[in-house]
Amino acid sequence: MGYAHENKKGTTYYLNCKDVTLKSTGRVQRIYYFSKDQRSTACDLPDGKNVVENDKTGLPFLKGK
């Protein structure tokens, strides 16, 4: 079970991560995204990041400390 966040509207979002290869450089980079359902790509909150919500929509996103 990965990190879960409940926003101000009461909706629970789950943090997911995936390694992608960048087309321009071929470098592998890990991306993080939130979903409303639990997935097999669930992961924990990375060090040095915290969760912030969009004021209008309530959607969570990661931000560096």
C-alpha positions in Angstrom: 0.0 0.0 0.0 1.4 3.4 -1.1 0.8 6.9 0.1 -2.9 8.1 0.3 -4.1 11.7 0.6 -7.5 13.0 1.4 -8.2 16.4 -0.1 -10.4 19.2 1.4 -13.4 17.8 -0.5 -13.1 14.4 1.1 -11.9 12.5 -2.0 -9.0 10.1 -1.5 -6.1 10.1 -4.0 -3.3 7.5 -4.2 0.3 8.3 -5.2 1.7 6.3 -8.1 5.1 6.3 -9.7 6.5 5.0 -13.0 9.9 5.0 -14.7 9.8 6.5 -18.2 12.5 6.9 -20.8 12.8 10.5 -22.2 12.8 10.5 -26.0 15.2 13.5 -26.4 18.0 12.2 -24.2 17.2 8.5 -23.5 17.5 9.1 -19.8 15.3 7.2 -17.4 13.3 9.5 -15.1 10.7 8.6 -12.4 7.4 10.4 -12.6 4.8 10.6 -9.8 1.1 11.0 -10.3 -2.1 10.7 -8.3 -5.2 8.6 -9.1 -8.5 8.0 -7.4 -8.2 4.3 -7.5 -5.5 2.0 -6.0 -3.1 0.6 -8.6 -0.2 -1.8 -8.8 2.2 1.2 -9.3 1.5 2.6 -5.8 4.5 4.1 -4.1 5.4 6.0 -0.9 6.0 9.7 -0.6 9.5 10.5 -1.8 12.0 12.2 0.5 12.1 16.0 0.1 8.6 16.3 -1.3 5.3 17.3 0.2 1.7 17.3 -1.1 0.0 20.5 -2.0 -3.6 20.9 -3.3 -4.8 23.0 -6.1 -7.1 25.7 -4.5 -9.8 25.6 -7.2 -10.0 21.9 -8.0 -8.6 20.1 -4.9 -6.3 18.0 -7.0 -3.1 17.1 -5.2 0.4 17.4 -6.6 4.0 17.0 -5.3 6.2 20.0 -4.5 9.7 20.2 -3.3 10.2 21.4 0.3 
